[in-house]
Amino acid sequence: MTEIRRLLSGLPTRLTVEQVSQVLAVPPQTIYRWLRDGQIPAYKVGASWVILRDEVCDHLEARHNQVRSAP
């Protein structure tokens, strides 16, 4: 299990902005900006965001920094 999956494992499958904010240790305003910019996968339904835990995990894992070896 990756670290991000471990961090999110105790949360429900549908996350709130506040939950994502707490896990990633950034203000909710940052999460809203990332949602609007498409940096976090989510669905806009009316005035609400639907954020699915497993999609966030997959997305963050795919963007994980890789250590490059020296040339």
Biopython code that builds the backbone (N, CA, C, O; Angstrom):
import numpy as np
from Bio.PDB.StructureBuilder import StructureBuilder

atoms = [
    (1, "MET", "N", (0.857, -1.179, 0.000)),
    (1, "MET", "CA", (0.000, 0.000, 0.000)),
    (1, "MET", "C", (0.900, 1.239, 0.000)),
    (1, "MET", "O", (1.831, 1.349, 0.798)),
    (2, "THR", "N", (0.606, 2.152, -0.898)),
    (2, "THR", "CA", (1.400, 3.381, -0.957)),
    (2, "THR", "C", (1.032, 4.290, 0.212)),
    (2, "THR", "O", (0.006, 4.111, 0.869)),
    (3, "GLU", "N", (1.885, 5.252, 0.446)),
    (3, "GLU", "CA", (1.657, 6.188, 1.551)),
    (3, "GLU", "C", (0.360, 6.975, 1.357)),
    (3, "GLU", "O", (-0.381, 7.193, 2.315)),
    (4, "ILE", "N", (0.085, 7.398, 0.133)),
    (4, "ILE", "CA", (-1.147, 8.175, -0.104)),
    (4, "ILE", "C", (-2.377, 7.311, 0.140)),
    (4, "ILE", "O", (-3.370, 7.798, 0.680)),
    (5, "ARG", "N", (-2.330, 6.047, -0.245)),
    (5, "ARG", "CA", (-3.469, 5.144, 0.015)),
    (5, "ARG", "C", (-3.634, 4.926, 1.512)),
    (5, "ARG", "O", (-4.756, 4.841, 2.010)),
    (6, "ARG", "N", (-2.516, 4.834, 2.231)),
    (6, "ARG", "CA", (-2.597, 4.664, 3.684)),
    (6, "ARG", "C", (-3.231, 5.896, 4.318)),
    (6, "ARG", "O", (-4.066, 5.775, 5.214)),
    (7, "LEU", "N", (-2.835, 7.092, 3.851)),
    (7, "LEU", "CA", (-3.388, 8.330, 4.399)),
    (7, "LEU", "C", (-4.894, 8.444, 4.164)),
    (7, "LEU", "O", (-5.623, 8.951, 5.017)),
    (8, "LEU", "N", (-5.354, 7.976, 3.015)),
    (8, "LEU", "CA", (-6.765, 8.114, 2.657)),
    (8, "LEU", "C", (-7.609, 6.892, 3.027)),
    (8, "LEU", "O", (-8.833, 6.937, 2.907)),
    (9, "SER", "N", (-6.988, 5.814, 3.470)),
    (9, "SER", "CA", (-7.705, 4.549, 3.681)),
    (9, "SER", "C", (-8.836, 4.633, 4.711)),
    (9, "SER", "O", (-9.833, 3.924, 4.578)),
    (10, "GLY", "N", (-8.707, 5.457, 5.703)),
    (10, "GLY", "CA", (-9.739, 5.553, 6.728)),
    (10, "GLY", "C", (-10.896, 6.477, 6.369)),
    (10, "GLY", "O", (-11.846, 6.619, 7.139)),
    (11, "LEU", "N", (-10.814, 7.096, 5.212)),
    (11, "LEU", "CA", (-11.851, 8.044, 4.800)),
    (11, "LEU", "C", (-12.910, 7.356, 3.947)),
    (11, "LEU", "O", (-12.657, 6.292, 3.383)),
    (12, "PRO", "N", (-14.093, 7.957, 3.849)),
    (12, "PRO", "CA", (-15.151, 7.378, 3.011)),
    (12, "PRO", "C", (-14.757, 7.442, 1.530)),
    (12, "PRO", "O", (-13.814, 8.142, 1.162)),
    (13, "THR", "N", (-15.477, 6.714, 0.697)),
    (13, "THR", "CA", (-15.151, 6.687, -0.726)),
    (13, "THR", "C", (-15.430, 8.021, -1.408)),
    (13, "THR", "O", (-14.817, 8.326, -2.431)),
    (14, "ARG", "N", (-16.337, 8.815, -0.866)),
    (14, "ARG", "CA", (-16.617, 10.162, -1.377)),
    (14, "ARG", "C", (-16.076, 11.162, -0.367)),
    (14, "ARG", "O", (-16.477, 11.158, 0.797)),
    (15, "LEU", "N", (-15.161, 12.022, -0.818)),
    (15, "LEU", "CA", (-14.475, 12.946, 0.074)),
    (15, "LEU", "C", (-15.029, 14.361, -0.036)),
    (15, "LEU", "O", (-15.573, 14.758, -1.067)),
    (16, "THR", "N", (-14.879, 15.102, 1.040)),
    (16, "THR", "CA", (-15.213, 16.520, 1.033)),
    (16, "THR", "C", (-13.937, 17.317, 0.769)),
    (16, "THR", "O", (-12.828, 16.796, 0.893)),
    (17, "VAL", "N", (-14.108, 18.560, 0.410)),
    (17, "VAL", "CA", (-12.961, 19.448, 0.226)),
    (17, "VAL", "C", (-12.170, 19.531, 1.529)),
    (17, "VAL", "O", (-10.939, 19.533, 1.509)),
    (18, "GLU", "N", (-12.853, 19.598, 2.631)),
    (18, "GLU", "CA", (-12.188, 19.704, 3.933)),
    (18, "GLU", "C", (-11.343, 18.466, 4.225)),
    (18, "GLU", "O", (-10.233, 18.585, 4.744)),
    (19, "GLN", "N", (-11.853, 17.285, 3.900)),
    (19, "GLN", "CA", (-11.088, 16.058, 4.132)),
    (19, "GLN", "C", (-9.817, 16.034, 3.280)),
    (19, "GLN", "O", (-8.741, 15.696, 3.775)),
    (20, "VAL", "N", (-9.941, 16.388, 2.016)),
    (20, "VAL", "CA", (-8.768, 16.424, 1.136)),
    (20, "VAL", "C", (-7.781, 17.470, 1.641)),
    (20, "VAL", "O", (-6.571, 17.244, 1.636)),
    (21, "SER", "N", (-8.291, 18.593, 2.068)),
    (21, "SER", "CA", (-7.466, 19.668, 2.604)),
    (21, "SER", "C", (-6.654, 19.188, 3.808)),
    (21, "SER", "O", (-5.457, 19.460, 3.901)),
    (22, "GLN", "N", (-7.294, 18.489, 4.709)),
    (22, "GLN", "CA", (-6.607, 17.996, 5.905)),
    (22, "GLN", "C", (-5.538, 16.967, 5.558)),
    (22, "GLN", "O", (-4.431, 17.018, 6.092)),
    (23, "VAL", "N", (-5.859, 16.042, 4.676)),
    (23, "VAL", "CA", (-4.901, 14.991, 4.322)),
    (23, "VAL", "C", (-3.682, 15.568, 3.608)),
    (23, "VAL", "O", (-2.553, 15.155, 3.873)),
    (24, "LEU", "N", (-3.905, 16.518, 2.708)),
    (24, "LEU", "CA", (-2.797, 17.090, 1.947)),
    (24, "LEU", "C", (-2.146, 18.280, 2.646)),
    (24, "LEU", "O", (-1.160, 18.830, 2.155)),
    (25, "ALA", "N", (-2.699, 18.675, 3.792)),
    (25, "ALA", "CA", (-2.157, 19.760, 4.613)),
    (25, "ALA", "C", (-2.040, 21.070, 3.844)),
    (25, "ALA", "O", (-1.016, 21.751, 3.893)),
    (26, "VAL", "N", (-3.108, 21.404, 3.136)),
    (26, "VAL", "CA", (-3.206, 22.689, 2.437)),
    (26, "VAL", "C", (-4.562, 23.298, 2.746)),
    (26, "VAL", "O", (-5.491, 22.571, 3.098)),
    (27, "PRO", "N", (-4.701, 24.605, 2.625)),
    (27, "PRO", "CA", (-5.990, 25.245, 2.922)),
    (27, "PRO", "C", (-7.080, 24.811, 1.933)),
    (27, "PRO", "O", (-6.780, 24.476, 0.787)),
    (28, "PRO", "N", (-8.330, 24.818, 2.372)),
    (28, "PRO", "CA", (-9.435, 24.468, 1.472)),
    (28, "PRO", "C", (-9.458, 25.307, 0.198)),
    (28, "PRO", "O", (-9.844, 24.813, -0.862)),
    (29, "GLN", "N", (-9.048, 26.570, 0.293)),
    (29, "GLN", "CA", (-9.029, 27.427, -0.891)),
    (29, "GLN", "C", (-8.099, 26.859, -1.961)),
    (29, "GLN", "O", (-8.376, 26.969, -3.155)),
    (30, "THR", "N", (-7.013, 26.263, -1.534)),
    (30, "THR", "CA", (-6.082, 25.633, -2.475)),
    (30, "THR", "C", (-6.737, 24.436, -3.146)),
    (30, "THR", "O", (-6.584, 24.237, -4.351)),
    (31, "ILE", "N", (-7.463, 23.641, -2.375)),
    (31, "ILE", "CA", (-8.157, 22.486, -2.948)),
    (31, "ILE", "C", (-9.177, 22.951, -3.975)),
    (31, "ILE", "O", (-9.267, 22.372, -5.057)),
    (32, "TYR", "N", (-9.946, 23.983, -3.658)),
    (32, "TYR", "CA", (-10.920, 24.513, -4.622)),
    (32, "TYR", "C", (-10.225, 24.980, -5.909)),
    (32, "TYR", "O", (-10.725, 24.741, -7.009)),
    (33, "ARG", "N", (-9.086, 25.637, -5.767)),
    (33, "ARG", "CA", (-8.351, 26.090, -6.949)),
    (33, "ARG", "C", (-7.878, 24.890, -7.763)),
    (33, "ARG", "O", (-7.997, 24.888, -8.988)),
    (34, "TRP", "N", (-7.340, 23.864, -7.089)),
    (34, "TRP", "CA", (-6.885, 22.659, -7.792)),
    (34, "TRP", "C", (-8.048, 21.950, -8.480)),
    (34, "TRP", "O", (-7.886, 21.410, -9.574)),
    (35, "LEU", "N", (-9.218, 21.949, -7.844)),
    (35, "LEU", "CA", (-10.397, 21.338, -8.462)),
    (35, "LEU", "C", (-10.785, 22.101, -9.728)),
    (35, "LEU", "O", (-11.022, 21.496, -10.773)),
    (36, "ARG", "N", (-10.848, 23.423, -9.632)),
    (36, "ARG", "CA", (-11.208, 24.245, -10.798)),
    (36, "ARG", "C", (-10.200, 24.087, -11.935)),
    (36, "ARG", "O", (-10.573, 24.092, -13.108)),
    (37, "ASP", "N", (-8.914, 23.947, -11.579)),
    (37, "ASP", "CA", (-7.852, 23.828, -12.584)),
    (37, "ASP", "C", (-7.676, 22.401, -13.108)),
    (37, "ASP", "O", (-6.883, 22.165, -14.019)),
    (38, "GLY", "N", (-8.418, 21.453, -12.531)),
    (38, "GLY", "CA", (-8.307, 20.064, -12.968)),
    (38, "GLY", "C", (-7.090, 19.337, -12.424)),
    (38, "GLY", "O", (-6.714, 18.290, -12.950)),
    (39, "GLN", "N", (-6.470, 19.868, -11.384)),
    (39, "GLN", "CA", (-5.299, 19.222, -10.802)),
    (39, "GLN", "C", (-5.669, 18.083, -9.857)),
    (39, "GLN", "O", (-4.829, 17.250, -9.517)),
    (40, "ILE", "N", (-6.918, 18.053, -9.440)),
    (40, "ILE", "CA", (-7.457, 16.945, -8.645)),
    (40, "ILE", "C", (-8.698, 16.457, -9.385)),
    (40, "ILE", "O", (-9.557, 17.264, -9.738)),
    (41, "PRO", "N", (-8.808, 15.151, -9.627)),
    (41, "PRO", "CA", (-9.980, 14.658, -10.335)),
    (41, "PRO", "C", (-11.234, 14.779, -9.476)),
    (41, "PRO", "O", (-11.232, 14.402, -8.304)),
    (42, "ALA", "N", (-12.296, 15.302, -10.062)),
    (42, "ALA", "CA", (-13.560, 15.470, -9.344)),
    (42, "ALA", "C", (-14.651, 15.788, -10.353)),
    (42, "ALA", "O", (-14.383, 15.997, -11.536)),
    (43, "TYR", "N", (-15.875, 15.822, -9.869)),
    (43, "TYR", "CA", (-17.039, 16.088, -10.699)),
    (43, "TYR", "C", (-17.814, 17.237, -10.085)),
    (43, "TYR", "O", (-18.124, 17.221, -8.894)),
    (44, "LYS", "N", (-18.122, 18.221, -10.891)),
    (44, "LYS", "CA", (-18.907, 19.367, -10.415)),
    (44, "LYS", "C", (-20.382, 19.043, -10.647)),
    (44, "LYS", "O", (-20.805, 18.833, -11.784)),
    (45, "VAL", "N", (-21.150, 19.005, -9.584)),
    (45, "VAL", "CA", (-22.587, 18.732, -9.644)),
    (45, "VAL", "C", (-23.284, 19.913, -8.994)),
    (45, "VAL", "O", (-23.290, 20.052, -7.771)),
    (46, "GLY", "N", (-23.871, 20.765, -9.828)),
    (46, "GLY", "CA", (-24.466, 21.984, -9.295)),
    (46, "GLY", "C", (-23.384, 22.839, -8.673)),
    (46, "GLY", "O", (-22.402, 23.185, -9.330)),
    (47, "ALA", "N", (-23.558, 23.178, -7.414)),
    (47, "ALA", "CA", (-22.571, 23.983, -6.702)),
    (47, "ALA", "C", (-21.604, 23.137, -5.890)),
    (47, "ALA", "O", (-20.743, 23.676, -5.195)),
    (48, "SER", "N", (-21.736, 21.818, -5.969)),
    (48, "SER", "CA", (-20.928, 20.917, -5.142)),
    (48, "SER", "C", (-19.907, 20.153, -5.974)),
    (48, "SER", "O", (-20.075, 19.950, -7.176)),
    (49, "TRP", "N", (-18.857, 19.743, -5.302)),
    (49, "TRP", "CA", (-17.840, 18.889, -5.914)),
    (49, "TRP", "C", (-17.989, 17.473, -5.375)),
    (49, "TRP", "O", (-18.168, 17.273, -4.174)),
    (50, "VAL", "N", (-17.913, 16.495, -6.266)),
    (50, "VAL", "CA", (-17.878, 15.086, -5.878)),
    (50, "VAL", "C", (-16.442, 14.626, -6.098)),
    (50, "VAL", "O", (-15.953, 14.600, -7.227)),
    (51, "ILE", "N", (-15.779, 14.267, -5.012)),
    (51, "ILE", "CA", (-14.380, 13.853, -5.053)),
    (51, "ILE", "C", (-14.328, 12.397, -4.602)),
    (51, "ILE", "O", (-14.696, 12.079, -3.471)),
    (52, "LEU", "N", (-13.871, 11.517, -5.487)),
    (52, "LEU", "CA", (-13.821, 10.096, -5.168)),
    (52, "LEU", "C", (-12.419, 9.718, -4.696)),
    (52, "LEU", "O", (-11.426, 9.966, -5.380)),
    (53, "ARG", "N", (-12.365, 9.121, -3.522)),
    (53, "ARG", "CA", (-11.099, 8.779, -2.873)),
    (53, "ARG", "C", (-10.167, 7.988, -3.787)),
    (53, "ARG", "O", (-8.991, 8.333, -3.910)),
    (54, "ASP", "N", (-10.666, 6.943, -4.425)),
    (54, "ASP", "CA", (-9.799, 6.094, -5.235)),
    (54, "ASP", "C", (-9.262, 6.832, -6.459)),
    (54, "ASP", "O", (-8.134, 6.582, -6.884)),
    (55, "GLU", "N", (-10.054, 7.736, -7.028)),
    (55, "GLU", "CA", (-9.575, 8.528, -8.166)),
    (55, "GLU", "C", (-8.476, 9.491, -7.726)),
    (55, "GLU", "O", (-7.508, 9.706, -8.457)),
    (56, "VAL", "N", (-8.620, 10.063, -6.546)),
    (56, "VAL", "CA", (-7.585, 10.947, -6.017)),
    (56, "VAL", "C", (-6.307, 10.148, -5.774)),
    (56, "VAL", "O", (-5.216, 10.604, -6.117)),
    (57, "CYS", "N", (-6.435, 8.969, -5.188)),
    (57, "CYS", "CA", (-5.264, 8.110, -4.953)),
    (57, "CYS", "C", (-4.559, 7.792, -6.263)),
    (57, "CYS", "O", (-3.344, 7.960, -6.370)),
    (58, "ASP", "N", (-5.305, 7.337, -7.252)),
    (58, "ASP", "CA", (-4.721, 6.986, -8.553)),
    (58, "ASP", "C", (-4.006, 8.182, -9.168)),
    (58, "ASP", "O", (-2.889, 8.063, -9.672)),
    (59, "HIS", "N", (-4.661, 9.324, -9.119)),
    (59, "HIS", "CA", (-4.105, 10.540, -9.712)),
    (59, "HIS", "C", (-2.810, 10.948, -9.008)),
    (59, "HIS", "O", (-1.817, 11.255, -9.669)),
    (60, "LEU", "N", (-2.814, 10.952, -7.698)),
    (60, "LEU", "CA", (-1.622, 11.356, -6.951)),
    (60, "LEU", "C", (-0.491, 10.355, -7.134)),
    (60, "LEU", "O", (0.670, 10.752, -7.237)),
    (61, "GLU", "N", (-0.806, 9.079, -7.177)),
    (61, "GLU", "CA", (0.229, 8.068, -7.410)),
    (61, "GLU", "C", (0.861, 8.237, -8.791)),
    (61, "GLU", "O", (2.072, 8.078, -8.946)),
    (62, "ALA", "N", (0.052, 8.556, -9.782)),
    (62, "ALA", "CA", (0.563, 8.731, -11.144)),
    (62, "ALA", "C", (1.476, 9.953, -11.241)),
    (62, "ALA", "O", (2.362, 10.001, -12.094)),
    (63, "ARG", "N", (1.265, 10.926, -10.379)),
    (63, "ARG", "CA", (2.067, 12.151, -10.407)),
    (63, "ARG", "C", (3.221, 12.114, -9.405)),
    (63, "ARG", "O", (3.904, 13.120, -9.212)),
    (64, "HIS", "N", (3.437, 10.985, -8.778)),
    (64, "HIS", "CA", (4.486, 10.836, -7.768)),
    (64, "HIS", "C", (5.845, 11.168, -8.381)),
    (64, "HIS", "O", (6.177, 10.691, -9.466)),
    (65, "ASN", "N", (6.625, 11.987, -7.680)),
    (65, "ASN", "CA", (7.972, 12.327, -8.153)),
    (65, "ASN", "C", (8.849, 11.094, -8.146)),
    (65, "ASN", "O", (8.846, 10.309, -7.198)),
    (66, "GLN", "N", (9.579, 10.946, -9.192)),
    (66, "GLN", "CA", (10.508, 9.828, -9.301)),
    (66, "GLN", "C", (11.934, 10.367, -9.142)),
    (66, "GLN", "O", (12.278, 11.407, -9.705)),
    (67, "VAL", "N", (12.747, 9.659, -8.379)),
    (67, "VAL", "CA", (14.129, 10.044, -8.220)),
    (67, "VAL", "C", (14.890, 9.601, -9.461)),
    (67, "VAL", "O", (14.886, 8.424, -9.823)),
    (68, "ARG", "N", (15.536, 10.550, -10.097)),
    (68, "ARG", "CA", (16.302, 10.220, -11.308)),
    (68, "ARG", "C", (17.733, 9.922, -10.942)),
    (68, "ARG", "O", (18.319, 10.572, -10.076)),
    (69, "SER", "N", (18.289, 8.934, -11.610)),
    (69, "SER", "CA", (19.696, 8.627, -11.381)),
    (69, "SER", "C", (20.556, 9.597, -12.173)),
    (69, "SER", "O", (20.128, 10.117, -13.203)),
    (70, "ALA", "N", (21.745, 9.834, -11.699)),
    (70, "ALA", "CA", (22.655, 10.755, -12.378)),
    (70, "ALA", "C", (23.075, 10.173, -13.722)),
    (70, "ALA", "O", (23.241, 8.960, -13.848)),
    (71, "PRO", "N", (23.249, 11.039, -14.737)),
    (71, "PRO", "CA", (23.642, 10.537, -16.079)),
    (71, "PRO", "C", (25.042, 9.983, -16.115)),
    (71, "PRO", "O", (25.500, 9.532, -17.165)),
]
sb = StructureBuilder()
sb.init_structure("model")
sb.init_model(0)
sb.init_chain("A")
sb.init_seg("    ")
for serial, (resi, resn, name, xyz) in enumerate(atoms, 1):
    if name == "N":
        sb.init_residue(resn, " ", resi, " ")
    sb.init_atom(name, np.array(xyz, "f"), 0.0, 1.0, " ", f" {name:<3s}", serial, name[0])
structure = sb.get_structure()
